[in-house]
Amino acid sequence: MTTPTEICFWVPGIPKPQPRPRAFAMRVKGTGKSSARVYNPGTAEAWKNDIAIAARDHIPAEPLTGPIFCAIGFYLPRPKRLMRKKDPQHTLYHYRKPDRDNLDKAVLDALTHLGFWHDDAQVCEGGARKLYHTKTGRPGAYITIRPLFAEGSPNE
């Protein structure tokens, strides 16, 4: 199998974090007992759909194997308070919620589901950046993926 050297693509849309699983208790009718239910809120589903649309032309023929590098640049909506004439044009660091690790998790889960790799545990290098987009820019994410070792390497 020939692996791509690098896959890069832009995902337009507002990045959303992967929500934490939620639990609730409910009474079972007629028994007087309670039962716990766990569910995943669907708050990131539209963002994951945006990722699927942008990634569809970049999905490898076979899932990548071995260790993988994945870097993600998140460009979040710029608030009006940073759109004044005196504010800088360039990107600015985004240091508020949502948390970077939860943004990263939503993307890795989506890419796993799309078949870029077998398990997001394979991603062992890379990182994520959170920025406000430029004044004339738009929100989204820039994703870079590449295998860390050539096929047949000792680490494979």
N, C-alpha and C positions, 0 to 999 in steps of 0.2 A: 504494500500500500504506500502510495506517495502522500506525504502530509504537506499541507501548505506551509510556507515559511512564515507568513503573517497574514492575519485576517483583521481588517480595520473597517469600521462602519459607524455612521452617525444615526442615532435614534432620536427623531424629533418628538417632543412631548414633555410633559411635566414629570420629572422623576418622582416616584413614590416609594416609600420604604416598605419592606416586607413586614406585615403586622405580626405581632406575637399571637400564638394560639390562645384562644379564650375558652374559659370553662364556665358552665353554669349548672346549678342543681335543679332538678325538677322532681316533683312527687309522682310516683307511679299510682295511678287510680286504683282505689280499692284495696291497696296493700298497706298503706301507711308508711311505705318506705320511700327513700329518695334515690335518685339515680343521677350520676354526673355525666354531662355531655361536654365534649371538647370539639371546637370548630375553629376554622381559620376565617377571619373576616376577609371579605373580598375587596378590600380597599385598594389593593395594588393590581387588580386584574386588568384594568384599562391600560396601565403602564406596561404590564407584561405583554399585552396584545400589541402595543406600539413596538415593543422590542421584537416580537415575532414578525411583524410586517417588515421592519427595517432589516432584520437578519436573514430573511428567507432566501436571498440570493447569495448568501455567504456560508450557508450550512455545508460543512464538509460531507463528501460522499459517504465516508465512514467516520464514526466518532473518533476524536483524537484520543490517543493512548499515552500512557506515561505522564510525567509531570508537565504542567501547563502554566504559562505566564498569561495573566489577564489583568490589564490595567483599564480603569474606567474613569473618565473625567465627567463629572456631573455638573451641568450648567442649569442652575435653578433660576426661577423667575426673579427678576430684579425688582425690589420694592420701589414704590413711587418716591420714597424718601431718598433714594439714590439715583433718581432720574433728573435732578435739578441741573441747571446749566453749569454750576460750579463743581458738580461731582465728576470724578474721572470717567473717561470713556471706556477704559479697559476692564477686564474681568476683576472681580474683587472676591476675596475669600468669604465663604459662607460658613459662619461659625455658630449657627443656631440649629434648632431642630429642622429637619429630621436628622437622626444620627447617621453618620457615614456607613457604619457597618450594616445597618438595616437597608440602606439604599443598595449597597453592594450585594447583599443576600438576595434581594428581589431579582437583580439582573442575573446572578449566577443560577438561581433556580430556574429562571426562564430559559437560559441557554442550555441547561441540563435537559429540560423538557423538550427543547428543540433538537437535541441530539448532537450538540457540538462536542460533547464528551460523555462518558458513561456516568460519572459522578463528580459533583463539584469539589469533592475532596482532592481531586487531581490538581486543582488550581493551588499551586504552592508558592507562586511568586507573582508580584504585581502589586497593585494598590488602587486606591480610589482618592479622587480629589473632589471637593465640593467648592464650587464657585458660583457667584452670581454672573449671569451672562453679560456681555458688553451692552452698552446702551442701545445699539442697533442690532444686537444678537437675538437669539431665541433660546428657550429652554430645551434641554435634551441631554443626551449622553454620547460621548465618543468612546467606543470600545475597541481595544487592541488585544488580540489573542494570538499566541504562537506556542508551538511545542518547545520545550526547553532543551530537548536532546534529539539528535538525529536518530532515525530508525537504526536499530542494531547497536546502539551505543551501550556501554557497560551498565548504565543506569536503567535501561529499558527493560 
